[in-house]
Amino acid sequence: MAIDHPEDALPPGYCLGAYEILRVLGRGGFGLTYQARRSGVAGDMVAIKELYPNNLASRASDLRIVALPGTDPLHIAGTIEMFLREARVICNLDHPNIVRGVDAFEGNGTGYLVMRYISGRNLRDSLRDPTGFQPTPHSLPALLSPLLDALQTLHRYDLLHCDIKPDNIFLGVGFEPILIDLGSARWHKQGGGVEEATTYSNYFSAIEQWTDRFGRIGPWTDIYQLSAVLYRCVTGGKLPDAVDRAESAEDPYLPLADIPEVANTYPRPLIDAIDHGLRLLPKHRPQSVTEWRRPIESLLPRPTPRNQAAPSQPQPAQQAAAPQSASHAQPPPHATATVRAPVKSTPPTGSAPDILMWIGGILLVLILVIIWNLIA
């Protein structure tokens, strides 16, 4: 959703490399997001994230981003370098539930990430519309499954989204979710933290995004945010803000299992998973998406294989066993693993479909012979 054009934003009509700025779509603590188009191409729309940390920099009269007095310019330069490094990784991602990165470049003393422009409605607006997405015990797992797969893809590249909220989940055909606004994504290495604090969105961000006093940012941070989105879906209300929870003598969070209208509607494993993902302290949450989804795997619909046409002939055993993604490489612990032998090219004899096929072939030959004799 577009906002009023801020005075310190790039003006409409400004040419940023090959793109023309149209309007401001949103603003956060780390930057501005613009709607733009390729210069001279009316219908080719993109979204551009501009790195503009408002607590570290300001806009000069020549539209460059410059460090505020007292801010080390080397710190700004390091932030830009990190932003562009992550942006280039994002441009190499290919997942149907993650907005596609198009380009990444430096200009105006800062960094830019160009993403495909997604039109339509976000989850926040859809939940407010009676004709929009309606959470049910069936529709919620269908929404959740592709989002988990998208997060696992990001985490596999050592990226954290860090700004998951209903505004940043767009719904396509059939309410297929797409994670957008990857400009807040942060680089994360297993066993280490991120190099820069992330943006904070009230009611959806985890406490470690506010202060590292409670722990470091990691995959468990995205899990908290996605759990907060699910909390909004099943309750229709706001989750107590993480800062308020941390500063209260007693955590005001009421577990979903203790809310009768929720507990009587949704499967208990799903409710427990949301409660687990919303633990205040990072160390008490699931440490990976794989760990978090394991108890609810049986509730999630099986994903449709991507970028793979139906084989016209039997595939080698090792090719058939190759997983589409690491998130589905192994069966869930509660499932029964079935080992399938390679498909043979010679079908078994004597089966009913084969007998019918032979009879049909003989009848076809007889009909052709009769037609030929009549013509002769």
Secondary structure, DSSP 4 states (H G I P E B T S, - for coil): ------TTSPPTT-EETTEEEEEEEEEETTEEEEEEEETT-TT-EEEEEEE--TTTEEE-TTS-EEEPTTS-HHHHHHHHHHHHHHHHHHHT---TTBPPEEEEEEETTEEEEEEE---SEEHHHHHHSTTS----TTHHHHHHHHHHHHHHHHHHTTEE----SGGGEEE-GGG-EEE--GGG-EE--TTS--SS-----TTTS-GGGT-GGG---SHHHHHHHHHHHHHHHHHSSPPPPHHHHHHSSS--PPPGGG-HHHHTTS-HHHHHHHHHHT-SSGGGS-SSHHHHHGGGGGGSPPPPPPS-PPPSSPPPHHHHT--SSGGGSS--TTSPP-PPPPPPSSPPTT-HHHHHHHHHHHHHHHHHHHHHHHH-
